[in-house]
Amino acid sequence: MDYSFGKQYRLLKTDDFSSVFAYRNRKSRELLQVSQSGDNGLNHPRLGLVVGKKTAKRANRRNYMKRVIRDWFRLHKAELPPHDFVVRVSRAFTAAEAAQARIQLAQLMIKKR
């Protein structure tokens, strides 16, 4: 099993983010909002992250939230469809709420079969 998070699994360009937002497939929970595109034609999912300064002023808090989301994605990418995902943090979470954020990611991103 490959648990890496290489460059091919990341949304890097503005156009990539814009195409996901234009698709208008958005789901929300208390802490997170996930926008999802259709099939990206790459046979693997890609992830983009948005954590604004309004959510958390300190960079170390924003980086922690991004690290939690990236780690969850890295461990579960085999279960995800080959779509582009943009995860936006709606409300800041701490280490005490990280488990809740992971549960919400699973609810928002993994398709029920």
N, C-alpha and C positions, 0 to 999 in steps of 0.2 A: 504494500500500500504506500502510495506517495503522499506524504503529508507536507510537502513543500508549499511555499507561497511565492513562486517565481513571478517574473514580469508578465508572463502570458496569462496569469490569473488576475491581473489588475486592470482597472480602467484608468488610463493615464491622460488621455486627451480630452479637451473640452467637448469636441464633437461626440465622443463616446458617451459622456454624461448627458449631453443634450438629446441624443437619440433615445436614451432610456427615459428621460423626462417627457419627451414628446410622445412616447408610446402610451402614457397615461394609465398605466396599470399600477396602482398604488394601494398599499395596505398599511394600516397604522395600529399601533398599540400604545400603551401608556408612555413607554420610554423611547420607542423606535418607530420609524416610518421606512418602509421598503418600497422602492420603485423597481419594477421588473420589466425588461424588454421581452420581445419574442425570441425565437431561436436565433442565436448569434452566429451560427454556421461554423463554430470552432470545435465542437464536440466536448467542450468543458465550460463551466461557468466562469464569469469574471466578476470582480467586486470593486465597487467604488465607495468611498466613505465621505460623508459630509458631517463635520462637527464644527459648528460656528462658534465664534467668540461670544455670541449672546447666550449660548448654551452653557459654556464654562469659560470664564475669563482667563484662567491660568492654563498655560500650554501643557503643563504636566498632567492636568486633569483631562484635557482633550486627548492627549496622547494615550493615557490609560484606557479611555473608552475605545479608541481606535484599536488598541492592542487586543482588548477583549474580543471585539468583533472580528478582527483578522484571525485570531486564534480559533474562534468557533468555526469560521469559514474554512480554514485550513484543515480542520479535523472532519468536516462534514461535506466537503466539496464533491465527494463521490456520490452522495445521495441527491445532489442538486441537479436540476435540468440544465442543459447547455444554454443558459440565458445570461444576460448582463443584469446585475443587481446593483442598485445604489442604496446604501443604508444611511439614513439621516437620523442623527440623535435628536429627539424632540425635547427630552429632559435629561439633564446630567444625572449620571449614576456613579456610585462609589463602589468600593470593593464589597460592601455589604449587600448591594443590589445587583452585583454582576451576575449572580445565578439567575435572577429574574430576567435580566437582559438576554441571557443565553436562551432561556425558555421562550421568550418572545421572538427571538430570531428563528428558532425552530418552527414556531407557529406560523410565522410570516413567510418563510422561505421554502420549507420542505413541503412538497405536494403530498396530500393524503392519497394513497392508492386505493 
